[in-house]
Amino acid sequence: MIKKIIICLILLFIVGGTCMCLYRICKWDKTFKKSDKVIVKKVSFKNRYGIKLIGELYIPKDKKNEKLPAIAISGPFGAVKEQASGLYAQTLAQRGFITLAFDPSYTGESGGTPRNVASPDINTEDFSAAVDFLSNYKNVDSDKIGILGICGFGGMGLNAAAMDTRIKATVTSTMYDMTRLNANDYFDAMDEKARYEKRQNLNKQRTEDFKTKTYAKAPGLPEKLTGEEPQFVKDYFDYYKTQRGFHKRSINSNGNWNATSSLSFMNMPILKYSNEIQNAVLMIHGEKAHSRYFSEDAYRHLKGENKELLIIPDATHVDLYDNMDKIPFDKITDFYNKYLI
């Protein structure tokens, strides 16, 4: 073990801080089992705001010298690349794609301060920055790049696809529209009066944050369940707070968002131009997911015969994070093969 650590430290020194074979030598730190069919490399790249993003590139071992289609993957909202996005990335790499699971700005191993901040603009840009990287990676066919967004990054993915014409195929899984959620609350229960009061409280908090030079935390998952929580909160707890999906760098596992992040989401509907996406879109959601209405409404806004909504029978929102019996990887593979190959 000591020998392995020494080797890894030497490699880190040689390549200036990026151990490209980190996961073949050092401890596997994911919430899912490692596949022996892929090569994993840690990579970094900057978005157009100058924020350094950290990702993990998954490359099929049997095609490591070929030029392949590629998929950039992120989400869920508040998760890190060692959780669901990495699972999706590894699984799709096993099926012949180069995949890139990355931490969004201000979270995980990626840069940006203050920490635990979300932004509809910057997080959309993160997807395009990932496309920048993949477009210039030697083994990627730059005309065959897709993206996949999970949960809140499904909405960011659709927003990126509306803006970035280099994205040829987009998959959303168990999508949240974070702008609609912040402006209207769950199931659109917040009216204009309540929304104004929310803005008042958040702006009052901004004043206090400036005064104290700190950032108040938004409510997060409880440390223990009382049993009175809504089922979807129990589902989130079961993923993020247990051995199943806990990761120390995940906001939902071990922290809280910056409370005033909500302000920008309340004023910027990210799906405004999704009806202008010309490239292919596959939206996947669980039949029993509390969030199903986000995908159904967003799908109705899309145009063209290359758009599809797939509802997974008997699946909840969190099932599509890591339940291999529920995530339709065959369908996702067929979709990307059709529009990227």
Secondary structure, DSSP 4 states (H G I P E B T S, - for coil): -HHHHHHHHHHHHHTTS--TTHHHHS---SSSPPPTTEEEEEEEEE-TT-PEEEEEEEEEGGGTTS-EEEEEEE-STT--TTSHHHHHHHHHHHTT-EEEEEPPTTSTTS--SSSS---HHHHHHHHHHHHHHHHTSTTEEEEEEEEEEETHHHHHHHHHHHH-TTEEEEEEES---HHHHHHH-GGG---HHHHHHHHHHHHHHHHHHHHHT--PBPP---SS--S-S-HHHHHHHHHHSSTTT--TT-HHHH---BGGGHHHHHH--TTTTGGG--SEEEEEEETT-TTHHHHHHHHHH--STTEEEEEETT--TTHHHH-TTTS-HHHHHHHHHHHH-
